[in-house]
Amino acid sequence: MPPGDPRPVDNLDDDDYPAYTMGRAAEMLGTTPAFLRALGEHRLITPLRSEGGHRRYSRYQLRIAARARELVDGGTPIEAACRIVVLEDQLEEAQRINEQLRTQGGAQPKTSA
């Protein structure tokens, strides 16, 4: 949230807030709770646990799970799908960092030697 924004901080605006139950997450993705458990077993996503021990998922985790589901639906084995999603996520982060560095480097005045 930008400084001076009058809106109160809302956990539902937080991409990492574990807002969704396993049942709701599975429903939103059009999959089964067993699929979400399998993603957890393959360490692609690690849901937080409620005080009662129930799995809770964030929007970020649901995006990751949705991408894995696309791959699995396309015939990719779940182990390979999980690895692909991890690599895609790492690539996206590296590209974001490179762009930041490029922008910072471009803003500095050039000196001649």
Secondary structure, DSSP 8 states (H G I E B T S, - for coil): --TT--S---GGG-TTS--EEHHHHHHHHTS-HHHHHHHHHTTS---EE-TTS-EEE-HHHHHHHHHHHHHHHTT--HHHHHHHHHHHHHHHHHHHHHHHHHHHHHHS-----
